């Protein structure tokens, strides 16, 4: 105990290190051999996150190219008005008729919406009789195929519905076209003027052309009877010079 307690362990350790150094062992070694002159391997960096550009809106599918396919789409579940949750009202009459008439939207004068129903419909029927026509002989189509609770064509759909109506006209290819109301006139002609000061307005579409007359809607004429005279003058343009 007395001898062990007198041992200087620091001196002993230094002596051992000096002995190994004198023997030529002056570096640490490993169990496996390695090339001490080789450069250390480059550690692979994790890949930077790839930024994905947000996808833009998918291009809209072209409108159907035949009248049959178009009508199936136009008044089906994929129509723009389907999201309104209101009944869809389809076109009436013969798509091959020489006279096509476009109204703004359905009336609601009964239990279900219908095209030109109620008092406005009765005045419309008198207008047809005055120009020698009937509902069976014309092609009656809506700009907006559903009637929203506002009773007006939705502003946010006007451009799209106008595009659809113009395509509908091109597929039907009528000889003449009668537009009822300012919204319908804007959709086809780009103007809400109902007076045709320079006569028939030509409407060009892919594959042909037709003559157009725009008048106030029968709803307006019921509230403003004085406007009926101007409407009658415009209707004379529609039937003048050509039998329909």
C-alpha positions as a Python dict, from the first residue, in 0.01 Angstrom:
ca = {
    (1, 'X'): (0, 0, 0),
    (2, 'X'): (274, 239, 90),
    (3, 'X'): (464, 166, -234),
    (4, 'X'): (149, 200, -454),
    (5, 'X'): (53, 522, -289),
    (6, 'X'): (392, 668, -372),
    (7, 'X'): (360, 590, -750),
    (8, 'X'): (342, 894, -980),
    (9, 'X'): (93, 778, -1246),
    (10, 'X'): (152, 1082, -1465),
    (11, 'X'): (522, 1002, -1483),
    (12, 'X'): (445, 636, -1553),
    (13, 'X'): (210, 731, -1841),
    (14, 'X'): (462, 971, -1989),
    (15, 'X'): (728, 705, -1970),
    (16, 'X'): (505, 456, -2152),
    (17, 'X'): (427, 704, -2428),
    (18, 'X'): (793, 783, -2468),
    (19, 'X'): (866, 412, -2497),
    (20, 'X'): (607, 365, -2775),
    (21, 'X'): (730, 677, -2953),
    (22, 'X'): (1082, 541, -2944),
    (23, 'X'): (947, 218, -3093),
    (24, 'X'): (800, 412, -3388),
    (25, 'X'): (434, 405, -3286),
    (26, 'X'): (334, 771, -3287),
    (27, 'X'): (-17, 768, -3449),
    (28, 'X'): (-349, 608, -3374),
    (29, 'X'): (-433, 298, -3577),
    (30, 'X'): (-755, 115, -3668),
    (31, 'X'): (-840, -250, -3697),
    (32, 'X'): (-899, -221, -4075),
    (33, 'X'): (-627, -88, -4306),
    (34, 'X'): (-696, 232, -4494),
    (35, 'X'): (-522, 473, -4730),
    (36, 'X'): (-415, 762, -4513),
    (37, 'X'): (-326, 970, -4820),
    (38, 'X'): (-673, 944, -4980),
    (39, 'X'): (-899, 1248, -4976),
    (40, 'X'): (-1209, 1214, -4765),
    (41, 'X'): (-1518, 1116, -4960),
    (42, 'X'): (-1763, 1394, -5034),
    (43, 'X'): (-2079, 1352, -4831),
    (44, 'X'): (-2384, 1359, -5058),
    (45, 'X'): (-2613, 1651, -4983),
    (46, 'X'): (-2984, 1586, -4965),
    (47, 'X'): (-3166, 1690, -5280),
    (48, 'X'): (-3320, 2035, -5264),
    (49, 'X'): (-3699, 2026, -5267),
    (50, 'X'): (-3837, 2050, -5619),
    (51, 'X'): (-4072, 2341, -5660),
    (52, 'X'): (-4375, 2251, -5863),
    (53, 'X'): (-4540, 2540, -6043),
    (54, 'X'): (-4909, 2561, -5962),
    (55, 'X'): (-5117, 2411, -6236),
    (56, 'X'): (-5326, 2660, -6432),
    (57, 'X'): (-5691, 2603, -6519),
    (58, 'X'): (-5743, 2322, -6764),
    (59, 'X'): (-5848, 2440, -7109),
    (60, 'X'): (-6219, 2410, -7171),
    (61, 'X'): (-6335, 2144, -7408),
    (62, 'X'): (-6464, 2277, -7741),
    (63, 'X'): (-6838, 2304, -7779),
    (64, 'X'): (-7000, 2004, -7954),
    (65, 'X'): (-6979, 2031, -8330),
    (66, 'X'): (-7316, 1877, -8425),
    (67, 'X'): (-7661, 2003, -8332),
    (68, 'X'): (-7756, 1668, -8179),
    (69, 'X'): (-7450, 1649, -7954),
    (70, 'X'): (-7479, 2018, -7871),
    (71, 'X'): (-7842, 1990, -7755),
    (72, 'X'): (-7758, 1689, -7536),
    (73, 'X'): (-7482, 1891, -7371),
    (74, 'X'): (-7661, 2228, -7368),
    (75, 'X'): (-7960, 2111, -7170),
    (76, 'X'): (-7789, 1842, -6964),
    (77, 'X'): (-7605, 1825, -6633),
    (78, 'X'): (-7287, 1982, -6779),
    (79, 'X'): (-7455, 2307, -6888),
    (80, 'X'): (-7336, 2630, -6720),
    (81, 'X'): (-7680, 2683, -6565),
    (82, 'X'): (-7689, 2341, -6396),
    (83, 'X'): (-7508, 2484, -6092),
    (84, 'X'): (-7798, 2723, -6028),
    (85, 'X'): (-8012, 2442, -5896),
    (86, 'X'): (-8307, 2564, -6103),
    (87, 'X'): (-8493, 2363, -6371),
    (88, 'X'): (-8331, 2365, -6714),
    (89, 'X'): (-8565, 2468, -6995),
    (90, 'X'): (-8471, 2339, -7339),
    (91, 'X'): (-8521, 2493, -7681),
    (92, 'X'): (-8856, 2443, -7852),
    (93, 'X'): (-8957, 2381, -8210),
    (94, 'X'): (-8768, 2271, -8518),
    (95, 'X'): (-8393, 2335, -8524),
    (96, 'X'): (-8412, 2344, -8905),
    (97, 'X'): (-8673, 2622, -8911),
    (98, 'X'): (-8578, 2926, -9121),
    (99, 'X'): (-8671, 3162, -8834),
    (100, 'X'): (-8485, 3129, -8505),
    (101, 'X'): (-8600, 3337, -8207),
    (102, 'X'): (-8387, 3385, -7896),
    (103, 'X'): (-8527, 3499, -7562),
    (104, 'X'): (-8326, 3592, -7255),
    (105, 'X'): (-8451, 3333, -7005),
    (106, 'X'): (-8760, 3131, -6915),
    (107, 'X'): (-9072, 3286, -6765),
    (108, 'X'): (-9213, 3165, -6435),
    (109, 'X'): (-9587, 3215, -6442),
    (110, 'X'): (-9695, 2877, -6316),
    (111, 'X'): (-9560, 2576, -6134),
    (112, 'X'): (-9258, 2532, -6362),
    (113, 'X'): (-9050, 2769, -6577),
    (114, 'X'): (-9125, 2776, -6951),
    (115, 'X'): (-9017, 2976, -7253),
    (116, 'X'): (-9242, 3278, -7310),
    (117, 'X'): (-9523, 3170, -7083),
    (118, 'X'): (-9794, 3374, -6910),
    (119, 'X'): (-9885, 3728, -7023),
    (120, 'X'): (-9553, 3772, -7204),
    (121, 'X'): (-9617, 3446, -7385),
    (122, 'X'): (-9962, 3553, -7497),
    (123, 'X'): (-9822, 3874, -7644),
    (124, 'X'): (-9547, 3673, -7811),
    (125, 'X'): (-9804, 3446, -7974),
    (126, 'X'): (-9982, 3755, -8112),
    (127, 'X'): (-9650, 3880, -8247),
    (128, 'X'): (-9595, 3548, -8423),
    (129, 'X'): (-9943, 3558, -8573),
    (130, 'X'): (-9883, 3912, -8697),
    (131, 'X'): (-9581, 3797, -8898),
    (132, 'X'): (-9753, 3480, -9020),
    (133, 'X'): (-9573, 3241, -8786),
    (134, 'X'): (-9655, 3002, -8503),
    (135, 'X'): (-9457, 2827, -8234),
    (136, 'X'): (-9462, 2507, -8435),
    (137, 'X'): (-9297, 2677, -8733),
    (138, 'X'): (-9008, 2850, -8552),
    (139, 'X'): (-8707, 2751, -8343),
    (140, 'X'): (-8727, 2914, -7998),
    (141, 'X'): (-8415, 2908, -7782),
    (142, 'X'): (-8311, 3068, -7450),
    (143, 'X'): (-7991, 3261, -7388),
    (144, 'X'): (-8000, 3139, -7026),
    (145, 'X'): (-8168, 2798, -6995),
    (146, 'X'): (-8262, 2843, -6627),
    (147, 'X'): (-8436, 3124, -6445),
    (148, 'X'): (-8239, 3244, -6140),
    (149, 'X'): (-8425, 3390, -5845),
    (150, 'X'): (-8316, 3739, -5956),
    (151, 'X'): (-8518, 3703, -6275),
    (152, 'X'): (-8221, 3826, -6479),
    (153, 'X'): (-7941, 3667, -6681),
    (154, 'X'): (-7645, 3636, -6439),
    (155, 'X'): (-7380, 3894, -6528),
    (156, 'X'): (-7096, 3654, -6452),
    (157, 'X'): (-7234, 3409, -6710),
    (158, 'X'): (-7324, 3656, -6985),
    (159, 'X'): (-7003, 3612, -7185),
    (160, 'X'): (-7013, 3233, -7168),
    (161, 'X'): (-7383, 3214, -7247),
    (162, 'X'): (-7331, 3453, -7537),
    (163, 'X'): (-7061, 3229, -7678),
    (164, 'X'): (-7291, 2928, -7644),
    (165, 'X'): (-7584, 3106, -7810),
    (166, 'X'): (-7371, 3218, -8104),
    (167, 'X'): (-7251, 2860, -8145),
    (168, 'X'): (-7612, 2742, -8130),
    (169, 'X'): (-7704, 2984, -8407),
    (170, 'X'): (-7416, 2860, -8621),
    (171, 'X'): (-7524, 2498, -8581),
    (172, 'X'): (-7891, 2572, -8657),
    (173, 'X'): (-7808, 2802, -8951),
    (174, 'X'): (-8138, 2997, -8966),
    (175, 'X'): (-8222, 3232, -9253),
    (176, 'X'): (-8327, 3505, -9007),
    (177, 'X'): (-8293, 3563, -8638),
    (178, 'X'): (-8517, 3756, -8399),
    (179, 'X'): (-8364, 3863, -8067),
    (180, 'X'): (-8595, 3944, -7777),
    (181, 'X'): (-8460, 4172, -7507),
    (182, 'X'): (-8143, 4366, -7439),
    (183, 'X'): (-7948, 4082, -7276),
    (184, 'X'): (-8004, 3863, -7583),
    (185, 'X'): (-7909, 4145, -7818),
    (186, 'X'): (-7587, 4210, -7624),
    (187, 'X'): (-7499, 3841, -7634),
    (188, 'X'): (-7526, 3815, -8012),
    (189, 'X'): (-7464, 4163, -8151),
    (190, 'X'): (-7260, 4322, -7873),
    (191, 'X'): (-7514, 4601, -7827),
    (192, 'X'): (-7828, 4638, -7621),
    (193, 'X'): (-7998, 4870, -7869),
    (194, 'X'): (-8336, 4732, -7973),
    (195, 'X'): (-8393, 4969, -8263),
    (196, 'X'): (-8269, 4865, -8606),
    (197, 'X'): (-8211, 5208, -8759),
    (198, 'X'): (-8014, 5079, -9057),
    (199, 'X'): (-8234, 4785, -9146),
    (200, 'X'): (-8151, 4420, -9100),
    (201, 'X'): (-7825, 4349, -8919),
    (202, 'X'): (-7612, 4072, -9071),
    (203, 'X'): (-7469, 3817, -8831),
    (204, 'X'): (-7173, 3621, -8960),
    (205, 'X'): (-7078, 3285, -8818),
    (206, 'X'): (-6853, 3002, -8927),
    (207, 'X'): (-7027, 2849, -9224),
    (208, 'X'): (-7277, 3121, -9308),
    (209, 'X'): (-7464, 3438, -9225),
    (210, 'X'): (-7816, 3539, -9128),
    (211, 'X'): (-8014, 3862, -9098),
    (212, 'X'): (-8098, 3976, -8747),
    (213, 'X'): (-8369, 4195, -8596),
    (214, 'X'): (-8365, 4288, -8226),
    (215, 'X'): (-8676, 4413, -8048),
    (216, 'X'): (-8779, 4483, -7691),
    (217, 'X'): (-8884, 4177, -7496),
    (218, 'X'): (-9262, 4115, -7469),
    (219, 'X'): (-9227, 4175, -7093),
    (220, 'X'): (-9105, 4526, -7166),
    (221, 'X'): (-9378, 4585, -7424),
    (222, 'X'): (-9645, 4488, -7169),
    (223, 'X'): (-9515, 4754, -6930),
    (224, 'X'): (-9449, 5013, -7205),
    (225, 'X'): (-9728, 4978, -7461),
    (226, 'X'): (-9605, 5286, -7648),
    (227, 'X'): (-9296, 5084, -7752),
    (228, 'X'): (-9510, 4838, -7947),
    (229, 'X'): (-9515, 5070, -8252),
    (230, 'X'): (-9136, 5061, -8279),
    (231, 'X'): (-9135, 4684, -8232),
    (232, 'X'): (-9384, 4646, -8515),
    (233, 'X'): (-9168, 4855, -8748),
    (234, 'X'): (-8874, 4631, -8671),
    (235, 'X'): (-9080, 4319, -8730),
    (236, 'X'): (-9168, 4453, -9074),
    (237, 'X'): (-8796, 4438, -9150),
    (238, 'X'): (-8792, 4077, -9043),
    (239, 'X'): (-9065, 3966, -9283),
    (240, 'X'): (-9006, 4214, -9564),
    (241, 'X'): (-8851, 4093, -9885),
    (242, 'X'): (-8837, 3727, -9786),
    (243, 'X'): (-9098, 3468, -9698),
    (244, 'X'): (-9026, 3264, -9390),
}
